[in-house]
Amino acid sequence: MAVPTLIMLLVAGAIVLVGLLGLVLLVVGLVKKRVAMWVCGLIAIVLAGLVLLVAGPAMLFFCAGRGFSEVHPARQMGALTDIANISVAMDAFEADCGRYPITEEGLRALVEQPSGLANWMGPYVKSMPEDPWGNPYVYRCPGQQNTDGYDLYSFGPDGQDGGGDDIGNWSQR
């Protein structure tokens, strides 16, 4: 959890506690017929309500905005793990066949034998996973980032090439 989100949750918790304290003071003051106590309770409830009225939408905006726009670390780690696992399978393919699959063969070459490849000993993976955002991984050989090998990457959360959120094997090598 991000630090700003944690701070906003703590502020919201403090507002709720002040409101509850005000409610307790109000009830106890009314039961014991102590005007000063129930007035303090009423003031605490009103102040907590006003702060919540002003700060609540701002906290909601920042928490919701952060949740939709950030790359979630668990998803990013999932993509990196998939890329590392597929890379191991690619290395096994290369050891058997003497080359990596070409772009046209794609990642499917790890699951099904490409035509004309006698030394293929796969399948090297049972099935090809999708990235954590539900999109297929992108494969290019020769690569644009790894010109002496291949590029294997996810478009990331935006689902589009580029944009700075792509997750690829060039960041691991």
N, CA, C and O atoms as a DFTB+ gen file, in Angstrom:
692 C
 N C O
     1  1       0.856      -1.175       0.000
     2  2       0.000       0.000       0.000
     3  2       0.896       1.230       0.000
     4  3       1.879       1.285       0.739
     5  1       0.562       2.208      -0.821
     6  2       1.347       3.424      -0.943
     7  2       1.210       4.251       0.331
     8  3       0.186       4.199       1.013
     9  1       2.255       5.011       0.640
    10  2       2.276       5.824       1.857
    11  2       1.151       6.867       1.856
    12  3       0.489       7.022       2.882
    13  1       0.900       7.598       0.741
    14  2      -0.210       8.564       0.787
    15  2      -1.557       7.906       1.077
    16  3      -2.381       8.470       1.797
    17  1      -1.782       6.729       0.526
    18  2      -3.033       6.023       0.792
    19  2      -3.127       5.651       2.260
    20  3      -4.198       5.763       2.857
    21  1      -2.035       5.214       2.847
    22  2      -2.002       4.852       4.258
    23  2      -2.285       6.076       5.130
    24  3      -3.024       5.984       6.111
    25  1      -1.706       7.205       4.777
    26  2      -1.940       8.432       5.545
    27  2      -3.416       8.837       5.460
    28  3      -4.011       9.251       6.455
    29  1      -4.000       8.714       4.265
    30  2      -5.415       9.066       4.111
    31  2      -6.310       8.140       4.921
    32  3      -7.313       8.577       5.485
    33  1      -5.952       6.867       4.981
    34  2      -6.731       5.934       5.797
    35  2      -6.613       6.273       7.285
    36  3      -7.594       6.165       8.020
    37  1      -5.435       6.678       7.730
    38  2      -5.246       7.073       9.127
    39  2      -6.049       8.340       9.448
    40  3      -6.646       8.438      10.520
    41  1      -6.064       9.293       8.538
    42  2      -6.841      10.515       8.746
    43  2      -8.325      10.177       8.834
    44  3      -9.029      10.681       9.709
    45  1      -8.799       9.323       7.926
    46  2     -10.210       8.925       7.948
    47  2     -10.542       8.211       9.258
    48  3     -11.607       8.430       9.834
    49  1      -9.633       7.363       9.724
    50  2      -9.835       6.672      10.999
    51  2      -9.901       7.644      12.161
    52  3     -10.718       7.476      13.067
    53  1      -9.046       8.660      12.144
    54  2      -9.058       9.668      13.214
    55  2     -10.372      10.449      13.199
    56  3     -10.925      10.753      14.256
    57  1     -10.865      10.769      12.022
    58  2     -12.142      11.494      11.923
    59  2     -13.273      10.648      12.498
    60  3     -14.129      11.158      13.222
    61  1     -13.276       9.377      12.180
    62  2     -14.309       8.482      12.703
    63  2     -14.214       8.389      14.224
    64  3     -15.234       8.411      14.913
    65  1     -12.995       8.285      14.749
    66  2     -12.825       8.217      16.213
    67  2     -13.322       9.490      16.894
    68  3     -13.957       9.414      17.945
    69  1     -13.045      10.651      16.314
    70  2     -13.531      11.904      16.891
    71  2     -15.061      11.925      16.867
    72  3     -15.697      12.354      17.830
    73  1     -15.643      11.463      15.766
    74  2     -17.103      11.394      15.674
    75  2     -17.687      10.464      16.714
    76  3     -18.694      10.789      17.344
    77  1     -17.057       9.293      16.904
    78  2     -17.543       8.345      17.917
    79  2     -17.392       8.905      19.329
    80  3     -18.284       8.747      20.162
    81  1     -16.271       9.552      19.594
    82  2     -16.065      10.178      20.902
    83  2     -17.138      11.243      21.147
    84  3     -17.686      11.342      22.245
    85  1     -17.433      12.040      20.110
    86  2     -18.481      13.046      20.223
    87  2     -19.834      12.420      20.506
    88  3     -20.613      12.946      21.302
    89  1     -20.118      11.287      19.850
    90  2     -21.384      10.592      20.076
    91  2     -21.472      10.086      21.514
    92  3     -22.520      10.188      22.152
    93  1     -20.361       9.539      22.021
    94  2     -20.350       9.048      23.399
    95  2     -20.574      10.216      24.370
    96  3     -21.381      10.109      25.293
    97  1     -19.866      11.320      24.160
    98  2     -20.038      12.489      25.026
    99  2     -21.477      13.011      24.966
   100  3     -22.047      13.385      25.991
   101  1     -22.053      13.036      23.783
   102  2     -23.426      13.502      23.621
   103  2     -24.396      12.623      24.399
   104  3     -25.248      13.131      25.128
   105  1     -24.272      11.302      24.246
   106  2     -25.193      10.370      24.918
   107  2     -25.018      10.443      26.435
   108  3     -25.997      10.552      27.174
   109  1     -23.768      10.383      26.892
   110  2     -23.515      10.430      28.337
   111  2     -23.993      11.765      28.915
   112  3     -24.578      11.804      29.997
   113  1     -23.744      12.838      28.202
   114  2     -24.194      14.153      28.671
   115  2     -25.701      14.244      28.765
   116  3     -26.226      14.839      29.706
   117  1     -26.409      13.662      27.804
   118  2     -27.878      13.677      27.847
   119  2     -28.397      12.800      28.973
   120  3     -29.336      13.179      29.673
   121  1     -27.785      11.609      29.158
   122  2     -28.249      10.692      30.207
   123  2     -27.998      11.292      31.589
   124  3     -28.870      11.225      32.455
   125  1     -26.822      11.876      31.807
   126  2     -26.486      12.424      33.126
   127  2     -26.931      13.887      33.272
   128  3     -26.697      14.516      34.304
   129  1     -27.558      14.402      32.250
   130  2     -28.067      15.770      32.253
   131  2     -26.975      16.796      32.535
   132  3     -27.135      17.713      33.342
   133  1     -25.861      16.603      31.838
   134  2     -24.756      17.557      31.943
   135  2     -24.653      18.299      30.611
   136  3     -24.222      17.734      29.607
   137  1     -25.038      19.519      30.616
   138  2     -25.123      20.317      29.404
   139  2     -23.750      20.483      28.752
   140  3     -23.621      20.344      27.536
   141  1     -22.733      20.776      29.548
   142  2     -21.398      21.005      28.994
   143  2     -20.897      19.760      28.254
   144  3     -20.259      19.879      27.208
   145  1     -21.180      18.566      28.789
   146  2     -20.698      17.327      28.188
   147  2     -21.385      17.063      26.846
   148  3     -20.730      16.701      25.869
   149  1     -22.722      17.248      26.804
   150  2     -23.387      16.948      25.540
   151  2     -23.128      18.015      24.491
   152  3     -23.174      17.729      23.295
   153  1     -22.852      19.266      24.930
   154  2     -22.481      20.319      23.980
   155  2     -21.118      20.007      23.369
   156  3     -20.925      20.174      22.165
   157  1     -20.167      19.551      24.197
   158  2     -18.849      19.146      23.673
   159  2     -18.998      17.986      22.691
   160  3     -18.341      17.959      21.650
   161  1     -19.846      17.050      23.020
   162  2     -20.092      15.919      22.124
   163  2     -20.688      16.360      20.809
   164  3     -20.289      15.884      19.745
   165  1     -21.650      17.277      20.880
   166  2     -22.287      17.793      19.670
   167  2     -21.280      18.549      18.808
   168  3     -21.280      18.413      17.585
   169  1     -20.429      19.337      19.440
   170  2     -19.389      20.081      18.706
   171  2     -18.427      19.101      18.018
   172  3     -18.055      19.305      16.863
   173  1     -18.025      18.038      18.730
   174  2     -17.110      17.049      18.151
   175  2     -17.739      16.366      16.939
   176  3     -17.071      16.145      15.929
   177  1     -19.025      16.034      17.044
   178  2     -19.716      15.382      15.916
   179  2     -19.802      16.338      14.728
   180  3     -19.544      15.940      13.592
   181  1     -20.159      17.575      14.981
   182  2     -20.275      18.561      13.902
   183  2     -18.917      18.798      13.246
   184  3     -18.829      18.851      12.019
   185  1     -17.855      18.941      14.046
   186  2     -16.518      19.146      13.489
   187  2     -16.064      17.941      12.658
   188  3     -15.522      18.103      11.565
   189  1     -16.286      16.743      13.182
   190  2     -15.914      15.542      12.433
   191  2     -16.698      15.467      11.123
   192  3     -16.150      15.100      10.083
   193  1     -17.975      15.814      11.182
   194  2     -18.795      15.823       9.974
   195  2     -18.309      16.834       8.957
   196  3     -18.257      16.538       7.763
   197  1     -17.950      18.029       9.415
   198  2     -17.456      19.065       8.500
   199  2     -16.125      18.659       7.863
   200  3     -15.927      18.837       6.661
   201  1     -15.224      18.117       8.667
   202  2     -13.938      17.670       8.130
   203  2     -14.153      16.544       7.124
   204  3     -13.522      16.517       6.067
   205  1     -15.040      15.623       7.457
   206  2     -15.338      14.525       6.545
   207  2     -15.997      15.040       5.269
   208  3     -15.733      14.528       4.180
   209  1     -16.839      16.035       5.399
   210  2     -17.514      16.611       4.245
   211  2     -16.515      17.282       3.305
   212  3     -16.658      17.205       2.085
   213  1     -15.507      17.940       3.873
   214  2     -14.509      18.636       3.055
   215  2     -13.417      17.681       2.585
   216  3     -13.074      17.661       1.403
   217  1     -12.870      16.886       3.508
   218  2     -11.725      16.032       3.179
   219  2     -12.130      14.710       2.532
   220  3     -11.335      14.115       1.804
   221  1     -13.349      14.242       2.784
   222  2     -13.782      12.945       2.257
   223  2     -13.698      12.832       0.751
   224  3     -13.079      11.895       0.247
   225  1     -14.304      13.764       0.004
   226  2     -14.207      13.673      -1.452
   227  2     -12.772      13.747      -1.962
   228  3     -12.417      13.069      -2.926
   229  1     -11.943      14.576      -1.314
   230  2     -10.545      14.676      -1.732
   231  2      -9.825      13.350      -1.508
   232  3      -9.079      12.888      -2.373
   233  1     -10.048      12.740      -0.348
   234  2      -9.412      11.442      -0.066
   235  2      -9.902      10.380      -1.030
   236  3      -9.111       9.574      -1.521
   237  1     -11.181      10.372      -1.304
   238  2     -11.756       9.409      -2.239
   239  2     -11.172       9.607      -3.631
   240  3     -10.838       8.632      -4.305
   241  1     -11.047      10.848      -4.067
   242  2     -10.489      11.155      -5.385
   243  2      -9.053      10.653      -5.492
   244  3      -8.690      10.015      -6.480
   245  1      -8.232      10.942      -4.473
   246  2      -6.831      10.537      -4.541
   247  2      -6.660       9.032      -4.426
   248  3      -5.833       8.455      -5.131
   249  1      -7.425       8.381      -3.552
   250  2      -7.324       6.922      -3.407
   251  2      -7.798       6.217      -4.668
   252  3      -7.134       5.298      -5.146
   253  1      -8.932       6.630      -5.213
   254  2      -9.465       5.984      -6.414
   255  2      -8.569       6.266      -7.603
   256  3      -8.290       5.360      -8.388
   257  1      -8.111       7.498      -7.755
   258  2      -7.240       7.835      -8.873
   259  2      -5.947       7.053      -8.827
   260  3      -5.461       6.589      -9.859
   261  1      -5.388       6.902      -7.647
   262  2      -4.139       6.166      -7.501
   263  2      -4.344       4.700      -7.841
   264  3      -3.478       4.083      -8.463
   265  1      -5.460       4.141      -7.448
   266  2      -5.714       2.725      -7.695
   267  2      -5.868       2.403      -9.160
   268  3      -5.501       1.307      -9.586
   269  1      -6.409       3.337      -9.962
   270  2      -6.646       3.047     -11.369
   271  2      -5.455       3.388     -12.242
   272  3      -5.333       2.829     -13.332
   273  1      -4.572       4.276     -11.818
   274  2      -3.519       4.722     -12.719
   275  2      -2.171       4.086     -12.452
   276  3      -1.336       4.044     -13.355
   277  1      -1.926       3.593     -11.264
   278  2      -0.619       3.020     -10.952
   279  2      -0.463       1.619     -11.520
   280  3      -1.437       0.884     -11.683
   281  1       0.782       1.265     -11.818
   282  2       1.085      -0.125     -12.131
   283  2       1.101      -0.848     -10.795
   284  3       1.856      -0.478      -9.895
   285  1       0.290      -1.857     -10.662
   286  2       0.243      -2.589      -9.411
   287  2       1.493      -3.459      -9.312
   288  3       1.768      -4.249     -10.214
   289  1       2.251      -3.322      -8.226
   290  2       3.500      -4.077      -8.102
   291  2       3.308      -5.595      -8.239
   292  3       4.171      -6.267      -8.802
   293  1       2.213      -6.138      -7.744
   294  2       2.004      -7.585      -7.852
   295  2       1.809      -7.990      -9.311
   296  3       2.331      -9.019      -9.742
   297  1       1.073      -7.200     -10.065
   298  2       0.884      -7.508     -11.489
   299  2       2.180      -7.340     -12.259
   300  3       2.498      -8.145     -13.135
   301  1       2.923      -6.302     -11.936
   302  2       4.206      -6.084     -12.595
   303  2       5.141      -7.262     -12.304
   304  3       5.827      -7.750     -13.201
   305  1       5.163      -7.711     -11.055
   306  2       6.004      -8.851     -10.689
   307  2       5.517     -10.120     -11.391
   308  3       6.330     -10.951     -11.796
   309  1       4.200     -10.277     -11.538
   310  2       3.660     -11.426     -12.253
   311  2       4.118     -11.453     -13.699
   312  3       4.476     -12.509     -14.220
   313  1       4.110     -10.289     -14.353
   314  2       4.570     -10.205     -15.742
   315  2       6.056     -10.544     -15.841
   316  3       6.466     -11.282     -16.736
   317  1       6.862     -10.006     -14.925
   318  2       8.297     -10.309     -14.941
   319  2       8.561     -11.793     -14.708
   320  3       9.467     -12.366     -15.313
   321  1       7.769     -12.418     -13.829
   322  2       7.923     -13.849     -13.569
   323  2       7.554     -14.662     -14.797
   324  3       8.269     -15.596     -15.157
   325  1       6.436     -14.317     -15.451
   326  2       6.048     -15.007     -16.686
   327  2       7.134     -14.869     -17.741
   328  3       7.488     -15.845     -18.402
   329  1       7.662     -13.666     -17.901
   330  2       8.697     -13.418     -18.909
   331  2       9.938     -14.247     -18.601
   332  3      10.553     -14.797     -19.514
   333  1      10.313     -14.343     -17.333
   334  2      11.473     -15.167     -16.960
   335  2      11.214     -16.641     -17.253
   336  3      12.102     -17.328     -17.756
   337  1      10.012     -17.144     -16.949
   338  2       9.683     -18.549     -17.211
   339  2       9.652     -18.846     -18.707
   340  3      10.154     -19.881     -19.145
   341  1       9.065     -17.945     -19.489
   342  2       9.033     -18.137     -20.940
   343  2      10.453     -18.076     -21.498
   344  3      10.782     -18.802     -22.436
   345  1      11.289     -17.219     -20.931
   346  2      12.684     -17.110     -21.383
   347  2      13.447     -18.412     -21.158
   348  3      14.287     -18.784     -21.978
   349  1      13.168     -19.105     -20.064
   350  2      13.797     -20.414     -19.816
   351  2      13.372     -21.398     -20.905
   352  3      14.195     -22.153     -21.423
   353  1      12.083     -21.385     -21.249
   354  2      11.594     -22.256     -22.317
   355  2      12.225     -21.873     -23.652
   356  3      12.545     -22.747     -24.458
   357  1      12.408     -20.573     -23.893
   358  2      13.061     -20.117     -25.130
   359  2      14.498     -20.624     -25.216
   360  3      14.964     -21.014     -26.287
   361  1      15.197     -20.615     -24.079
   362  2      16.573     -21.114     -24.067
   363  2      16.618     -22.612     -24.351
   364  3      17.529     -23.080     -25.033
   365  1      15.651     -23.371     -23.839
   366  2      15.588     -24.809     -24.128
   367  2      15.304     -25.031     -25.617
   368  3      15.911     -25.908     -26.233
   369  1      14.399     -24.256     -26.196
   370  2      14.109     -24.331     -27.638
   371  2      15.381     -24.061     -28.429
   372  3      15.711     -24.794     -29.361
   373  1      16.086     -23.011     -28.054
   374  2      17.320     -22.632     -28.760
   375  2      18.391     -23.708     -28.634
   376  3      19.128     -23.959     -29.588
   377  1      18.488     -24.345     -27.472
   378  2      19.469     -25.421     -27.284
   379  2      19.147     -26.618     -28.182
   380  3      20.057     -27.240     -28.730
   381  1      17.859     -26.944     -28.337
   382  2      17.457     -28.079     -29.179
   383  2      17.528     -27.757     -30.669
   384  3      17.984     -28.583     -31.460
   385  1      17.089     -26.585     -31.050
   386  2      16.895     -26.255     -32.475
   387  2      18.009     -25.406     -33.073
   388  3      18.073     -25.236     -34.291
   389  1      18.889     -24.869     -32.225
   390  2      20.000     -24.067     -32.733
   391  2      19.633     -22.615     -33.004
   392  3      20.470     -21.848     -33.482
   393  1      18.422     -22.232     -32.714
   394  2      17.979     -20.852     -32.915
   395  2      16.735     -20.600     -32.072
   396  3      16.096     -21.530     -31.580
   397  1      16.412     -19.329     -31.921
   398  2      15.151     -18.965     -31.289
   399  2      14.052     -18.998     -32.347
   400  3      14.346     -18.915     -33.539
   401  1      12.800     -19.117     -31.934
   402  2      11.721     -19.034     -32.929
   403  2      11.769     -17.674     -33.632
   404  3      12.088     -16.660     -33.011
   405  1      11.454     -17.661     -34.909
   406  2      11.376     -16.383     -35.610
   407  2      10.043     -15.722     -35.269
   408  3       9.135     -16.373     -34.751
   409  1       9.932     -14.442     -35.558
   410  2       8.726     -13.685     -35.198
   411  2       7.463     -14.346     -35.753
   412  3       6.441     -14.410     -35.070
   413  1       7.536     -14.831     -36.980
   414  2       6.362     -15.443     -37.609
   415  2       5.922     -16.712     -36.867
   416  3       4.726     -16.989     -36.776
   417  1       6.876     -17.480     -36.338
   418  2       6.521     -18.683     -35.561
   419  2       5.954     -18.283     -34.210
   420  3       5.046     -18.927     -33.684
   421  1       6.501     -17.216     -33.661
   422  2       6.024     -16.669     -32.397
   423  2       6.183     -17.607     -31.216
   424  3       6.891     -18.612     -31.286
   425  1       5.516     -17.262     -30.140
   426  2       5.582     -18.060     -28.914
   427  2       4.875     -19.400     -29.081
   428  3       5.072     -20.312     -28.278
   429  1       4.056     -19.523     -30.119
   430  2       3.361     -20.781     -30.398
   431  2       4.366     -21.903     -30.633
   432  3       4.049     -23.072     -30.415
   433  1       5.590     -21.553     -31.082
   434  2       6.637     -22.547     -31.340
   435  2       7.089     -23.257     -30.069
   436  3       7.720     -24.311     -30.137
   437  1       6.771     -22.688     -28.923
   438  2       7.113     -23.354     -27.654
   439  2       6.087     -24.417     -27.291
   440  3       6.359     -25.293     -26.470
   441  1       4.902     -24.342     -27.904
   442  2       3.812     -25.258     -27.594
   443  2       3.625     -26.296     -28.699
   444  3       3.407     -27.477     -28.428
   445  1       3.713     -25.832     -29.957
   446  2       3.510     -26.704     -31.116
   447  2       4.741     -26.662     -32.007
   448  3       5.349     -25.606     -32.180
   449  1       5.107     -27.791     -32.566
   450  2       6.296     -27.883     -33.414
   451  2       6.095     -27.120     -34.720
   452  3       5.151     -27.385     -35.465
   453  1       6.999     -26.160     -34.994
   454  2       6.928     -25.462     -36.273
   455  2       7.296     -26.431     -37.410
   456  3       8.074     -27.364     -37.210
   457  1       6.739     -26.203     -38.582
   458  2       7.038     -27.099     -39.707
   459  2       8.507     -26.958     -40.104
   460  3       9.074     -25.866     -40.109
   461  1       9.102     -28.115     -40.439
   462  2      10.484     -28.146     -40.906
   463  2      11.532     -28.095     -39.815
   464  3      12.709     -27.894     -40.116
   465  1      11.157     -28.266     -38.572
   466  2      12.128     -28.235     -37.470
   467  2      12.262     -29.641     -36.900
   468  3      11.443     -30.056     -36.080
   469  1      13.289     -30.384     -37.326
   470  2      13.443     -31.782     -36.940
   471  2      13.906     -31.955     -35.491
   472  3      13.553     -32.946     -34.850
   473  1      14.673     -31.027     -34.975
   474  2      15.254     -31.185     -33.628
   475  2      14.350     -30.679     -32.503
   476  3      14.767     -30.663     -31.345
   477  1      13.145     -30.275     -32.815
   478  2      12.216     -29.746     -31.811
   479  2      11.877     -30.851     -30.819
   480  3      11.449     -31.929     -31.232
   481  1      12.055     -30.616     -29.531
   482  2      11.821     -31.634     -28.494
   483  2      10.727     -31.202     -27.519
   484  3      10.641     -31.729     -26.410
   485  1       9.899     -30.254     -27.925
   486  2       8.870     -29.708     -27.038
   487  2       7.687     -30.617     -26.870
   488  3       7.739     -31.772     -27.294
   489  1       6.641     -30.148     -26.278
   490  2       6.431     -28.725     -25.960
   491  2       7.287     -28.262     -24.783
   492  3       7.564     -29.013     -23.848
   493  1       7.690     -27.013     -24.865
   494  2       8.557     -26.424     -23.849
   495  2       7.746     -25.759     -22.738
   496  3       8.258     -25.524     -21.643
   497  1       6.490     -25.460     -23.024
   498  2       5.521     -25.002     -22.029
   499  2       4.196     -25.689     -22.335
   500  3       3.914     -26.017     -23.487
   501  1       3.382     -25.907     -21.300
   502  2       2.078     -26.558     -21.516
   503  2       1.142     -25.653     -22.296
   504  3       0.476     -26.095     -23.232
   505  1       1.093     -24.403     -21.914
   506  2       0.274     -23.414     -22.615
   507  2       0.918     -22.053     -22.405
   508  3       1.696     -21.853     -21.471
   509  1       0.583     -21.129     -23.283
   510  2       1.158     -19.794     -23.190
   511  2       0.268     -18.925     -22.310
   512  3      -0.914     -18.752     -22.610
   513  1       0.822     -18.371     -21.217
   514  2      -0.001     -17.532     -20.331
   515  2      -0.279     -16.173     -20.973
   516  3       0.439     -15.733     -21.870
   517  1      -1.325     -15.527     -20.498
   518  2      -1.580     -14.126     -20.833
   519  2      -0.908     -13.277     -19.766
   520  3      -0.619     -13.756     -18.670
   521  1      -0.663     -12.024     -20.092
   522  2      -0.076     -11.141     -19.088
   523  2      -1.131     -10.853     -18.005
   524  3      -2.304     -11.175     -18.195
   525  1      -0.736     -10.258     -16.887
   526  2      -1.686     -10.015     -15.790
   527  2      -2.866      -9.122     -16.153
   528  3      -3.823      -9.031     -15.384
   529  1      -2.818      -8.464     -17.304
   530  2      -3.924      -7.605     -17.745
   531  2      -4.771      -8.299     -18.811
   532  3      -5.637      -7.674     -19.424
   533  1      -4.519      -9.596     -19.030
   534  2      -5.347     -10.381     -19.952
   535  2      -4.960     -10.286     -21.414
   536  3      -5.744     -10.668     -22.283
   537  1      -3.766      -9.786     -21.704
   538  2      -3.313      -9.651     -23.086
   539  2      -2.203     -10.659     -23.380
   540  3      -1.501     -11.085     -22.463
   541  1      -2.035     -11.043     -24.643
   542  2      -0.936     -11.960     -24.970
   543  2       0.409     -11.246     -24.847
   544  3       0.498     -10.031     -25.026
   545  1       1.447     -12.013     -24.541
   546  2       2.797     -11.460     -24.528
   547  2       3.236     -11.235     -25.972
   548  3       2.823     -11.956     -26.881
   549  1       4.076     -10.227     -26.165
   550  2       4.558      -9.874     -27.499
   551  2       5.966     -10.444     -27.661
   552  3       6.799     -10.347     -26.760
   553  1       6.213     -11.041     -28.834
   554  2       7.505     -11.668     -29.122
   555  2       8.020     -11.174     -30.469
   556  3       7.284     -11.149     -31.456
   557  1       9.281     -10.786     -30.499
   558  2       9.944     -10.388     -31.747
   559  2      11.350     -10.981     -31.773
   560  3      12.101     -10.878     -30.804
   561  1      11.685     -11.598     -32.892
   562  2      13.034     -12.114     -33.073
   563  2      13.429     -11.938     -34.538
   564  3      12.805     -12.527     -35.421
   565  1      14.437     -11.151     -34.796
   566  2      15.314     -10.463     -33.845
   567  2      14.588      -9.309     -33.165
   568  3      13.631      -8.746     -33.698
   569  1      15.062      -8.982     -31.998
   570  2      14.405      -7.958     -31.214
   571  2      14.833      -6.553     -31.582
   572  3      15.882      -6.345     -32.193
   573  1      14.012      -5.597     -31.204
   574  2      14.374      -4.188     -31.377
   575  2      15.186      -3.688     -30.185
   576  3      16.081      -2.858     -30.346
   577  1      14.877      -4.190     -28.993
   578  2      15.637      -3.835     -27.792
   579  2      16.855      -4.749     -27.631
   580  3      17.951      -4.285     -27.317
   581  1      16.652      -6.052     -27.851
   582  2      17.730      -7.046     -27.786
   583  2      18.057      -7.451     -29.223
   584  3      17.552      -8.456     -29.723
   585  1      18.896      -6.671     -29.873
   586  2      19.155      -6.900     -31.295
   587  2      19.897      -8.204     -31.558
   588  3      19.829      -8.731     -32.668
   589  1      20.597      -8.732     -30.572
   590  2      21.305     -10.003     -30.742
   591  2      20.474     -11.196     -30.254
   592  3      20.962     -12.326     -30.247
   593  1      19.254     -10.958     -29.858
   594  2      18.377     -12.020     -29.361
   595  2      16.937     -11.734     -29.722
   596  3      16.613     -11.512     -30.889
   597  1      16.079     -11.738     -28.729
   598  2      14.649     -11.534     -28.943
   599  2      14.087     -10.585     -27.896
   600  3      14.641     -10.429     -26.808
   601  1      12.978      -9.960     -28.252
   602  2      12.213      -9.142     -27.313
   603  2      10.987      -9.937     -26.895
   604  3      10.276     -10.482     -27.739
   605  1      10.746     -10.003     -25.608
   606  2       9.560     -10.652     -25.046
   607  2       9.008      -9.678     -24.023
   608  3       9.681      -9.342     -23.049
   609  1       7.765      -9.218     -24.250
   610  2       7.255      -8.193     -23.341
   611  2       5.738      -8.155     -23.290
   612  3       5.036      -8.737     -24.118
   613  1       5.265      -7.438     -22.272
   614  2       3.849      -7.142     -22.075
   615  2       3.669      -5.657     -22.338
   616  3       4.547      -4.853     -22.023
   617  1       2.521      -5.290     -22.919
   618  2       2.217      -3.878     -23.117
   619  2       1.940      -3.172     -21.797
   620  3       1.875      -1.944     -21.759
   621  1       1.774      -3.928     -20.709
   622  2       1.512      -3.333     -19.404
   623  2       0.043      -2.981     -19.228
   624  3      -0.801      -3.433     -20.002
   625  1      -0.269      -2.176     -18.216
   626  2      -1.663      -1.909     -17.875
   627  2      -2.448      -1.159     -18.951
   628  3      -3.668      -1.307     -19.027
   629  1      -1.777      -0.354     -19.787
   630  2      -2.541       0.384     -20.802
   631  2      -2.854      -0.457     -22.033
   632  3      -3.659      -0.044     -22.868
   633  1      -2.228      -1.642     -22.164
   634  2      -2.513      -2.537     -23.278
   635  2      -2.041      -2.032     -24.624
   636  3      -2.475      -2.538     -25.659
   637  1      -1.153      -1.036     -24.631
   638  2      -0.662      -0.461     -25.884
   639  2       0.850      -0.419     -25.893
   640  3       1.487      -0.249     -24.854
   641  1       1.422      -0.575     -27.081
   642  2       2.866      -0.540     -27.244
   643  2       3.379       0.854     -26.900
   644  3       2.795       1.858     -27.307
   645  1       4.468       0.905     -26.153
   646  2       5.048       2.185     -25.756
   647  2       4.337       2.760     -24.539
   648  3       3.640       2.043     -23.821
   649  1       4.513       4.031     -24.317
   650  2       3.835       4.697     -23.207
   651  2       4.583       4.609     -21.892
   652  3       4.137       5.171     -20.892
   653  1       5.711       3.915     -21.871
   654  2       6.525       3.862     -20.661
   655  2       6.120       2.822     -19.646
   656  3       6.787       2.693     -18.619
   657  1       5.044       2.064     -19.884
   658  2       4.637       1.066     -18.896
   659  2       4.824      -0.367     -19.414
   660  3       4.377      -1.320     -18.775
   661  1       5.485      -0.520     -20.569
   662  2       5.751      -1.862     -21.077
   663  2       6.744      -2.581     -20.167
   664  3       7.647      -1.960     -19.607
   665  1       6.570      -3.878     -20.027
   666  2       7.432      -4.687     -19.152
   667  2       8.055      -5.751     -20.029
   668  3       7.349      -6.591     -20.587
   669  1       9.393      -5.724     -20.160
   670  2      10.038      -6.630     -21.097
   671  2      11.312      -7.270     -20.605
   672  3      11.832      -6.932     -19.542
   673  1      11.812      -8.218     -21.410
   674  2      13.024      -8.934     -21.028
   675  2      14.282      -8.074     -21.158
   676  3      15.340      -8.464     -20.663
   677  1      14.193      -6.933     -21.802
   678  2      15.374      -6.073     -21.898
   679  2      15.692      -5.421     -20.575
   680  3      16.820      -4.969     -20.376
   681  1      14.743      -5.356     -19.666
   682  2      15.019      -4.791     -18.339
   683  2      15.605      -5.833     -17.400
   684  3      16.016      -5.499     -16.289
   685  1      15.650      -7.115     -17.837
   686  2      16.179      -8.179     -16.981
   687  2      17.596      -8.588     -17.372
   688  3      18.327      -9.138     -16.548
   689  1      17.983      -8.332     -18.589
   690  2      19.288      -8.814     -19.083
   691  2      20.415      -7.884     -18.734
   692  3      21.566      -8.152     -19.079
